[in-house]
Amino acid sequence: MKKQLRKEVQSEYFEFKGFLSFLILHELSIEELTGEDLAKKIGARKGTILTPGTIYPALKKLRLQKLIKYKRDGRKKFYSLNDSGKKELQNLYILFSRYFYGLKKFIKRSNQ
């Protein structure tokens, strides 16, 4: 049975594009992942399928910003955080805590 994707919820006024880099850094703080693995994990979180045209430019940008690194295993690249990426992620966690403090009672995990 094919897993059905959740209905995508969109805002007419607010864009979440900047969250992709944050989500990549967060996922890489947990474990080394390939671009394909990142696309699946973040896509599942968003309820959509991330294309290579979405994930790989973001990975390239983070590499150029010297926040992530990769190592090759055959044809696959396994991405991980470097020290600068770890520091940036900690800064982002602080900013998110400030921005979204007090909203926990309004934010519920949805399976839609």
PyMOL commands that place a pseudoatom at each C-alpha (Angstrom):
pseudoatom trace, name=CA, resn=MET, resi=1, chain=A, elem=C, hetatm=0, pos=[0.000, 0.000, 0.000]
pseudoatom trace, name=CA, resn=LYS, resi=2, chain=A, elem=C, hetatm=0, pos=[1.415, 3.375, -1.009]
pseudoatom trace, name=CA, resn=LYS, resi=3, chain=A, elem=C, hetatm=0, pos=[1.794, 5.887, 1.806]
pseudoatom trace, name=CA, resn=GLN, resi=4, chain=A, elem=C, hetatm=0, pos=[-0.436, 8.877, 1.235]
pseudoatom trace, name=CA, resn=LEU, resi=5, chain=A, elem=C, hetatm=0, pos=[1.127, 12.302, 1.679]
pseudoatom trace, name=CA, resn=ARG, resi=6, chain=A, elem=C, hetatm=0, pos=[-0.523, 14.753, 4.011]
pseudoatom trace, name=CA, resn=LYS, resi=7, chain=A, elem=C, hetatm=0, pos=[-2.579, 17.540, 2.555]
pseudoatom trace, name=CA, resn=GLU, resi=8, chain=A, elem=C, hetatm=0, pos=[-0.202, 20.437, 2.034]
pseudoatom trace, name=CA, resn=VAL, resi=9, chain=A, elem=C, hetatm=0, pos=[-1.068, 23.508, 4.059]
pseudoatom trace, name=CA, resn=GLN, resi=10, chain=A, elem=C, hetatm=0, pos=[0.051, 26.770, 2.525]
pseudoatom trace, name=CA, resn=SER, resi=11, chain=A, elem=C, hetatm=0, pos=[0.109, 30.339, 3.727]
pseudoatom trace, name=CA, resn=GLU, resi=12, chain=A, elem=C, hetatm=0, pos=[-0.720, 33.080, 1.316]
pseudoatom trace, name=CA, resn=TYR, resi=13, chain=A, elem=C, hetatm=0, pos=[1.371, 35.556, 3.297]
pseudoatom trace, name=CA, resn=PHE, resi=14, chain=A, elem=C, hetatm=0, pos=[4.345, 33.722, 4.819]
pseudoatom trace, name=CA, resn=GLU, resi=15, chain=A, elem=C, hetatm=0, pos=[7.109, 31.657, 3.201]
pseudoatom trace, name=CA, resn=PHE, resi=16, chain=A, elem=C, hetatm=0, pos=[9.043, 28.884, 4.918]
pseudoatom trace, name=CA, resn=LYS, resi=17, chain=A, elem=C, hetatm=0, pos=[11.871, 28.675, 2.355]
pseudoatom trace, name=CA, resn=GLY, resi=18, chain=A, elem=C, hetatm=0, pos=[14.522, 29.666, 4.898]
pseudoatom trace, name=CA, resn=PHE, resi=19, chain=A, elem=C, hetatm=0, pos=[13.567, 26.725, 7.075]
pseudoatom trace, name=CA, resn=LEU, resi=20, chain=A, elem=C, hetatm=0, pos=[15.110, 24.230, 4.644]
pseudoatom trace, name=CA, resn=SER, resi=21, chain=A, elem=C, hetatm=0, pos=[18.660, 25.113, 5.673]
pseudoatom trace, name=CA, resn=PHE, resi=22, chain=A, elem=C, hetatm=0, pos=[17.693, 24.924, 9.328]
pseudoatom trace, name=CA, resn=LEU, resi=23, chain=A, elem=C, hetatm=0, pos=[16.085, 21.507, 8.846]
pseudoatom trace, name=CA, resn=ILE, resi=24, chain=A, elem=C, hetatm=0, pos=[19.149, 20.229, 6.984]
pseudoatom trace, name=CA, resn=LEU, resi=25, chain=A, elem=C, hetatm=0, pos=[21.450, 21.373, 9.790]
pseudoatom trace, name=CA, resn=HIS, resi=26, chain=A, elem=C, hetatm=0, pos=[19.133, 19.861, 12.390]
pseudoatom trace, name=CA, resn=GLU, resi=27, chain=A, elem=C, hetatm=0, pos=[18.940, 16.468, 10.661]
pseudoatom trace, name=CA, resn=LEU, resi=28, chain=A, elem=C, hetatm=0, pos=[22.718, 16.400, 10.150]
pseudoatom trace, name=CA, resn=SER, resi=29, chain=A, elem=C, hetatm=0, pos=[23.218, 17.092, 13.854]
pseudoatom trace, name=CA, resn=ILE, resi=30, chain=A, elem=C, hetatm=0, pos=[21.565, 13.722, 14.516]
pseudoatom trace, name=CA, resn=GLU, resi=31, chain=A, elem=C, hetatm=0, pos=[23.427, 11.629, 11.932]
pseudoatom trace, name=CA, resn=GLU, resi=32, chain=A, elem=C, hetatm=0, pos=[25.383, 11.707, 8.671]
pseudoatom trace, name=CA, resn=LEU, resi=33, chain=A, elem=C, hetatm=0, pos=[22.986, 11.521, 5.729]
pseudoatom trace, name=CA, resn=THR, resi=34, chain=A, elem=C, hetatm=0, pos=[23.023, 11.459, 1.949]
pseudoatom trace, name=CA, resn=GLY, resi=35, chain=A, elem=C, hetatm=0, pos=[21.139, 14.093, -0.017]
pseudoatom trace, name=CA, resn=GLU, resi=36, chain=A, elem=C, hetatm=0, pos=[18.520, 11.482, -0.851]
pseudoatom trace, name=CA, resn=ASP, resi=37, chain=A, elem=C, hetatm=0, pos=[18.084, 10.592, 2.835]
pseudoatom trace, name=CA, resn=LEU, resi=38, chain=A, elem=C, hetatm=0, pos=[17.748, 14.269, 3.735]
pseudoatom trace, name=CA, resn=ALA, resi=39, chain=A, elem=C, hetatm=0, pos=[15.138, 14.774, 1.015]
pseudoatom trace, name=CA, resn=LYS, resi=40, chain=A, elem=C, hetatm=0, pos=[13.097, 11.843, 2.374]
pseudoatom trace, name=CA, resn=LYS, resi=41, chain=A, elem=C, hetatm=0, pos=[13.318, 12.920, 6.029]
pseudoatom trace, name=CA, resn=ILE, resi=42, chain=A, elem=C, hetatm=0, pos=[12.541, 16.582, 5.410]
pseudoatom trace, name=CA, resn=GLY, resi=43, chain=A, elem=C, hetatm=0, pos=[9.914, 15.732, 2.804]
pseudoatom trace, name=CA, resn=ALA, resi=44, chain=A, elem=C, hetatm=0, pos=[8.149, 13.453, 5.285]
pseudoatom trace, name=CA, resn=ARG, resi=45, chain=A, elem=C, hetatm=0, pos=[8.195, 16.265, 7.836]
pseudoatom trace, name=CA, resn=LYS, resi=46, chain=A, elem=C, hetatm=0, pos=[6.700, 18.697, 5.311]
pseudoatom trace, name=CA, resn=GLY, resi=47, chain=A, elem=C, hetatm=0, pos=[4.261, 16.186, 3.872]
pseudoatom trace, name=CA, resn=THR, resi=48, chain=A, elem=C, hetatm=0, pos=[5.711, 16.594, 0.378]
pseudoatom trace, name=CA, resn=ILE, resi=49, chain=A, elem=C, hetatm=0, pos=[8.399, 15.083, -1.780]
pseudoatom trace, name=CA, resn=LEU, resi=50, chain=A, elem=C, hetatm=0, pos=[11.585, 17.134, -2.029]
pseudoatom trace, name=CA, resn=THR, resi=51, chain=A, elem=C, hetatm=0, pos=[13.199, 17.033, -5.440]
pseudoatom trace, name=CA, resn=PRO, resi=52, chain=A, elem=C, hetatm=0, pos=[16.939, 16.944, -6.128]
pseudoatom trace, name=CA, resn=GLY, resi=53, chain=A, elem=C, hetatm=0, pos=[16.505, 20.486, -7.489]
pseudoatom trace, name=CA, resn=THR, resi=54, chain=A, elem=C, hetatm=0, pos=[15.461, 21.587, -4.009]
pseudoatom trace, name=CA, resn=ILE, resi=55, chain=A, elem=C, hetatm=0, pos=[17.824, 19.690, -1.719]
pseudoatom trace, name=CA, resn=TYR, resi=56, chain=A, elem=C, hetatm=0, pos=[21.123, 19.781, -3.627]
pseudoatom trace, name=CA, resn=PRO, resi=57, chain=A, elem=C, hetatm=0, pos=[21.305, 23.565, -4.171]
pseudoatom trace, name=CA, resn=ALA, resi=58, chain=A, elem=C, hetatm=0, pos=[20.647, 24.006, -0.434]
pseudoatom trace, name=CA, resn=LEU, resi=59, chain=A, elem=C, hetatm=0, pos=[23.417, 21.516, 0.396]
pseudoatom trace, name=CA, resn=LYS, resi=60, chain=A, elem=C, hetatm=0, pos=[25.788, 23.304, -1.975]
pseudoatom trace, name=CA, resn=LYS, resi=61, chain=A, elem=C, hetatm=0, pos=[24.989, 26.662, -0.355]
pseudoatom trace, name=CA, resn=LEU, resi=62, chain=A, elem=C, hetatm=0, pos=[25.620, 25.244, 3.136]
pseudoatom trace, name=CA, resn=ARG, resi=63, chain=A, elem=C, hetatm=0, pos=[28.916, 23.752, 1.906]
pseudoatom trace, name=CA, resn=LEU, resi=64, chain=A, elem=C, hetatm=0, pos=[30.005, 27.090, 0.427]
pseudoatom trace, name=CA, resn=GLN, resi=65, chain=A, elem=C, hetatm=0, pos=[29.097, 28.757, 3.725]
pseudoatom trace, name=CA, resn=LYS, resi=66, chain=A, elem=C, hetatm=0, pos=[31.404, 26.183, 5.355]
pseudoatom trace, name=CA, resn=LEU, resi=67, chain=A, elem=C, hetatm=0, pos=[28.675, 24.839, 7.655]
pseudoatom trace, name=CA, resn=ILE, resi=68, chain=A, elem=C, hetatm=0, pos=[28.668, 21.249, 6.377]
pseudoatom trace, name=CA, resn=LYS, resi=69, chain=A, elem=C, hetatm=0, pos=[31.128, 18.797, 4.879]
pseudoatom trace, name=CA, resn=TYR, resi=70, chain=A, elem=C, hetatm=0, pos=[30.832, 15.507, 3.089]
pseudoatom trace, name=CA, resn=LYS, resi=71, chain=A, elem=C, hetatm=0, pos=[32.743, 12.321, 2.547]
pseudoatom trace, name=CA, resn=ARG, resi=72, chain=A, elem=C, hetatm=0, pos=[32.379, 9.965, -0.364]
pseudoatom trace, name=CA, resn=ASP, resi=73, chain=A, elem=C, hetatm=0, pos=[31.527, 6.306, -0.143]
pseudoatom trace, name=CA, resn=GLY, resi=74, chain=A, elem=C, hetatm=0, pos=[31.535, 5.108, -3.724]
pseudoatom trace, name=CA, resn=ARG, resi=75, chain=A, elem=C, hetatm=0, pos=[29.115, 7.318, -5.619]
pseudoatom trace, name=CA, resn=LYS, resi=76, chain=A, elem=C, hetatm=0, pos=[27.322, 8.512, -2.494]
pseudoatom trace, name=CA, resn=LYS, resi=77, chain=A, elem=C, hetatm=0, pos=[28.155, 11.632, -0.506]
pseudoatom trace, name=CA, resn=PHE, resi=78, chain=A, elem=C, hetatm=0, pos=[27.479, 11.523, 3.219]
pseudoatom trace, name=CA, resn=TYR, resi=79, chain=A, elem=C, hetatm=0, pos=[26.947, 14.988, 4.665]
pseudoatom trace, name=CA, resn=SER, resi=80, chain=A, elem=C, hetatm=0, pos=[27.688, 16.030, 8.231]
pseudoatom trace, name=CA, resn=LEU, resi=81, chain=A, elem=C, hetatm=0, pos=[28.065, 19.204, 10.266]
pseudoatom trace, name=CA, resn=ASN, resi=82, chain=A, elem=C, hetatm=0, pos=[31.458, 20.728, 10.830]
pseudoatom trace, name=CA, resn=ASP, resi=83, chain=A, elem=C, hetatm=0, pos=[32.275, 22.838, 13.904]
pseudoatom trace, name=CA, resn=SER, resi=84, chain=A, elem=C, hetatm=0, pos=[30.934, 26.026, 12.290]
pseudoatom trace, name=CA, resn=GLY, resi=85, chain=A, elem=C, hetatm=0, pos=[27.706, 24.239, 11.391]
pseudoatom trace, name=CA, resn=LYS, resi=86, chain=A, elem=C, hetatm=0, pos=[27.289, 22.989, 14.963]
pseudoatom trace, name=CA, resn=LYS, resi=87, chain=A, elem=C, hetatm=0, pos=[27.797, 26.509, 16.289]
pseudoatom trace, name=CA, resn=GLU, resi=88, chain=A, elem=C, hetatm=0, pos=[25.358, 27.989, 13.757]
pseudoatom trace, name=CA, resn=LEU, resi=89, chain=A, elem=C, hetatm=0, pos=[22.731, 25.378, 14.640]
pseudoatom trace, name=CA, resn=GLN, resi=90, chain=A, elem=C, hetatm=0, pos=[23.030, 26.235, 18.329]
pseudoatom trace, name=CA, resn=ASN, resi=91, chain=A, elem=C, hetatm=0, pos=[22.509, 29.915, 17.416]
pseudoatom trace, name=CA, resn=LEU, resi=92, chain=A, elem=C, hetatm=0, pos=[19.447, 28.964, 15.375]
pseudoatom trace, name=CA, resn=TYR, resi=93, chain=A, elem=C, hetatm=0, pos=[17.981, 26.956, 18.253]
pseudoatom trace, name=CA, resn=ILE, resi=94, chain=A, elem=C, hetatm=0, pos=[18.346, 30.046, 20.466]
pseudoatom trace, name=CA, resn=LEU, resi=95, chain=A, elem=C, hetatm=0, pos=[16.688, 32.270, 17.845]
pseudoatom trace, name=CA, resn=PHE, resi=96, chain=A, elem=C, hetatm=0, pos=[13.841, 29.808, 17.319]
pseudoatom trace, name=CA, resn=SER, resi=97, chain=A, elem=C, hetatm=0, pos=[13.315, 29.612, 21.067]
pseudoatom trace, name=CA, resn=ARG, resi=98, chain=A, elem=C, hetatm=0, pos=[13.055, 33.398, 21.239]
pseudoatom trace, name=CA, resn=TYR, resi=99, chain=A, elem=C, hetatm=0, pos=[10.767, 33.707, 18.218]
pseudoatom trace, name=CA, resn=PHE, resi=100, chain=A, elem=C, hetatm=0, pos=[8.422, 30.883, 19.086]
pseudoatom trace, name=CA, resn=TYR, resi=101, chain=A, elem=C, hetatm=0, pos=[8.472, 30.953, 22.903]
pseudoatom trace, name=CA, resn=GLY, resi=102, chain=A, elem=C, hetatm=0, pos=[4.951, 30.673, 24.292]
pseudoatom trace, name=CA, resn=LEU, resi=103, chain=A, elem=C, hetatm=0, pos=[3.469, 29.156, 21.139]
pseudoatom trace, name=CA, resn=LYS, resi=104, chain=A, elem=C, hetatm=0, pos=[3.676, 25.515, 22.221]
pseudoatom trace, name=CA, resn=LYS, resi=105, chain=A, elem=C, hetatm=0, pos=[0.023, 25.416, 23.274]
pseudoatom trace, name=CA, resn=PHE, resi=106, chain=A, elem=C, hetatm=0, pos=[-0.989, 26.579, 19.769]
pseudoatom trace, name=CA, resn=ILE, resi=107, chain=A, elem=C, hetatm=0, pos=[1.294, 24.251, 17.798]
pseudoatom trace, name=CA, resn=LYS, resi=108, chain=A, elem=C, hetatm=0, pos=[0.050, 20.699, 17.584]
pseudoatom trace, name=CA, resn=ARG, resi=109, chain=A, elem=C, hetatm=0, pos=[1.569, 17.893, 15.549]
pseudoatom trace, name=CA, resn=SER, resi=110, chain=A, elem=C, hetatm=0, pos=[-0.788, 17.103, 12.711]
pseudoatom trace, name=CA, resn=ASN, resi=111, chain=A, elem=C, hetatm=0, pos=[-1.071, 13.847, 10.771]
pseudoatom trace, name=CA, resn=GLN, resi=112, chain=A, elem=C, hetatm=0, pos=[-3.169, 15.413, 8.018]
for i in range(1, 112): cmd.bond("trace and resi %d" % i, "trace and resi %d" % (i + 1))
show_as sticks, trace
zoom trace
